[in-house]
Amino acid sequence: MRCGTHARRAACAAVALALAATGCAGVGAGGNGGAVLSSSWADPQNPLEPANTNEVQGGKVLDMIFRGLKRYDPKTGKARDFLARSIETRDSRTFTVRLKDGWIFSNGEKVTARSFVDAWNYGASLRNNQKNAYFFGYIDGYDEVHPGSGRQRADTLSGLKVVDDHTFTVRLNQKFSGFPDTLGYAAFAPLPRAFFTDHAAWVRKPVGNGPYTIESYTKGAQMYLKRWDRYPGPDKARNDGVTLLVYTDSNTAYTDLLAGNLDLADDIPAAQLKNVGSDLGERYLNTPAGILQTLAFPYYDKDWSRPGAEKVRTGLSMAINRRQITDTIFRGTRTPATDWTSPVLGAAGGYKKGLCGRACEYDPGRARELIEEGGGIPGGRLTVTYNADSGSHRQWVDAVCNSINNALGDDRACVGNPVGTFADFRNQLGGHRMTGPFRAGWQMDYPLIQNFLQPLYYTGASSNDGAWSDEEFDRLVDRANAETDPARSVALFQRAEEVVRDHMAAIPLWYQNGNAGYSERLSHVALNPFSVPVYNEIRVG
């Protein structure tokens, strides 16, 4: 999942009319009364369709209003059966899914096998233009439902079959032993018939099957989610609801938290990290998360795909003093990256400390040599593009450029290029309008090494914003997916990761912790391995 901007609008000042009922006074009540907590947030990029949400802010809401076949343990990240009673296979290609009884949507509809099959067919369909369509690409018939070019040739995936109300089968177009563990990702959530019969109404007020329901949403102001008392799952909400307040400045959210106008801020701005310990004490959280920050490149630009450009990229990597930047700016919330995954996977899951080798070590002399050997920086200057509506991107981009400039002995070798908003930034990426490196954040969708590699670097993958392509990498990923032995699969993925390293397809910068601060009204506050607050466990009062 692409890391969305964490910056938010000043709730009290900018949306005074929308919040007039509370005036930001009754903290957390959001005008709805009871044990309701308030939390900082940003408007989602797209409507909250599960297959159309691939950024952090929308993902937070989906995690509250939907439950799927699997759920990732909020402490360990391990995929556990949830709506699935069982997911069985004999060949890692055809899977039989059996559902538990008793699950319903918040409008009273039963959750059945068709709820999943219809949702996945919708998500895969080319005509529906869903951001996460790629996640259904393993299923037989995807090339007909979502062809790479031309018109859609089928309405449904041939690999999906409803057996009965509680059973369906999935046939993949290749072996993928890790497929069941992907099914906790929101794109695979079930959808009620109401989604299809009155889609416009559903988009205005989404209906799911999770522990909360959406009661109201004012774009640019707030969303109020209420505890669903009929929720049949074991992870019921321990509070009455959550009011998500929209901010475009994380510093303002932090100020509101300290002033008693906000209960939970889940992105502490870099400028406040020196104060947060004394400000909040034990009410400050700083925990490892499956997030990696990188610099990506536009390979559709011939200057970055020319022979020798990999030396330039590797030289730039060696010109970045990661330790100094993380220590100075991020104060214990970032760790210099030495591979392209995350330590939260653990060694058995694919994390390999030091896989990047010397290419991720600060070495100004070698950096200069490699950049010169590779033909120099295209155009003579490196322009790093980032969205400016975050509290910290400018700081670290400036620091990265200063490090590169110092290494190269040229104070104009690298400059930052701020783009106004995250939406503008994403639009430029989608339109292939980059001419130099750009910031790229990745928050894992599910805890597999495959998720850190295939969506970002496989040819034509959904989050391969720079359009990098390498046949050897693709072949190794295909082999790793087909391998039924987990250890051998991980080893193959790591060989694919070495291809990324050898070409420096993206420059890994640092692993990112999740951090948050909360008010004295709250208890049992925690972040899951995806850096998202476990809202249903929070107690108020």
Secondary structure, DSSP 8 states (H G I E B T S, - for coil): -B--------HHHHTTTTTTTTTTTSTTTTTS-SSEEEEEE---SS-S-GGG--BHHHHHHHHHH---SEEE-TTT--EEESSEEEEEESSSSEEEEEE-SS-B-TTS-B--HHHHHHHHHHHH-GGGT-TTGGGGTTBTTHHHHS-SSS----SS-TTEEEEETTEEEEEBSS--TTGGGGTTSGGG----HHHHHSHHHHHHS---SSSEEEEEEETTTEEEEEE-TT--SSS--SSSEEEEEE-S-HHHHHHHHHHTS-SEES---GGGTTTHHHHHGGGEEEEEEEEEEEEE--TTSHHHHSTTHHHHHHHHHHT--HHHHIIIIITTSEEE-SSSS-GGGHHHHT--TTTTGGGGS--HHHHHHHHHHTT-SGGG-EEEEEESSSSSHHHHHHHHHHHHHHHHT-TTSEEEEEES-HHHHHHHHHTT--SS-EEEEEE-SSS-HHHHHHHHHSTT-TT-TT----HHHHHHHHHHHH--SHHHHHHHHHHHHHHHHHHTSEEEEEEEEEEEEE-TTEES--B-TTS-B-GGG-EE-
